[in-house]
Amino acid sequence: MVEDDEQMLSSISAVLSTEVDVVECTSAEHALALLETREFHLVCSDLIMPGMRGDELLRKVSSMPVYTSCLLITGAEEYARSKEAAYHHVLLKPFHPDRLVAIVLQLTRLTEMKRSVHSMADLLTPTDPGGELVSCDWTEPAALPESSRAPRSTRFAACVPCGPAPLELQELQPASSVAPSPRARRRRAR
């Protein structure tokens, strides 16, 4: 939790500490120093602080190699209406403590899921001993030789976003079906 107002920081920490471990920072610079030494599931930050603003901090957090959710807490309604707000989850002050806890728990679970997906994607990506990608052209099953195709029942496709997902994409959308190969179409026609 990054908040320059120590009374607000203590209050928010007291509310959240019943559900999650809270690390308190009174500046964005202190938070960045901690992020270089530890991984966090979530960074909650106030917007208006001396030195680096909360939105600038969260942009830096979003560009780090380890996925971390970001929550901007602010009383500045004009910021929440701006284009910038689309890049972060925003909670306007004043807020009910239960709402804060619910959002923090949801974003923490989101971080765990995204990290798991990235970890699985890393395991599924073939690399040579030097760590270089061997192939990443497997986008169209019909482009593969017939002998290397998996049976239709075992094919799958995955989309792993590498950056923050737009807020509008709150639910997973069903994947479009893979078009059958010409050979499969001929079999069905018989």
Residue pairs with C-beta under 8 A, 6 or more apart in sequence:
1 9
1 12
1 13
1 16
1 22
1 23
1 24
1 25
1 44
1 45
2 25
2 26
2 27
2 28
2 30
2 31
2 43
2 44
2 45
2 46
2 49
2 54
2 57
3 9
3 12
3 24
3 25
3 26
3 45
3 46
3 49
3 73
4 26
4 27
4 46
4 49
4 50
5 46
6 26
8 46
9 24
9 26
10 24
12 22
12 44
12 73
12 100
13 22
13 24
15 97
15 100
15 101
16 22
16 100
16 101
16 104
18 101
19 101
19 104
19 105
20 41
20 42
20 104
20 105
20 108
23 34
23 40
25 31
25 34
27 49
27 50
27 51
27 52
28 45
28 49
28 51
28 52
28 53
28 54
28 56
28 57
29 51
29 52
31 43
31 45
31 57
32 57
32 60
34 40
35 43
35 61
35 64
35 68
39 66
39 68
40 68
41 68
41 69
41 107
41 108
41 111
41 112
42 68
42 69
42 70
42 71
42 104
42 107
42 108
42 111
43 57
43 58
43 61
43 68
43 69
43 70
43 71
44 71
44 72
44 73
44 104
45 54
45 57
45 58
45 70
45 71
45 72
45 73
46 54
46 72
46 73
46 74
47 53
47 54
47 55
47 72
47 73
47 74
47 75
47 76
47 79
48 54
48 74
48 76
54 72
54 73
54 74
55 72
55 79
55 84
55 88
58 70
58 72
58 87
58 88
59 87
61 68
61 70
62 68
62 70
62 87
62 88
62 163
62 164
66 115
67 111
67 114
67 115
67 118
68 111
69 89
69 107
69 108
69 110
69 111
70 88
70 89
70 164
71 88
71 89
71 90
71 91
71 103
71 104
71 107
72 79
72 85
72 88
72 89
72 90
72 91
73 90
73 91
73 93
73 95
73 100
74 80
74 90
74 91
74 92
74 93
75 92
75 93
75 94
77 92
79 85
79 90
80 90
80 92
86 166
86 167
87 164
88 164
89 103
89 107
89 167
91 99
91 100
91 103
114 161
117 158
117 160
118 160
121 158
121 160
124 158
125 133
125 136
126 133
126 134
126 135
127 133
127 134
128 134
137 143
138 144
141 149
141 155
141 178
141 181
142 179
142 181
146 181
146 183
149 155
149 181
152 178
152 180
152 184
155 178
157 175
157 178
159 175
180 188
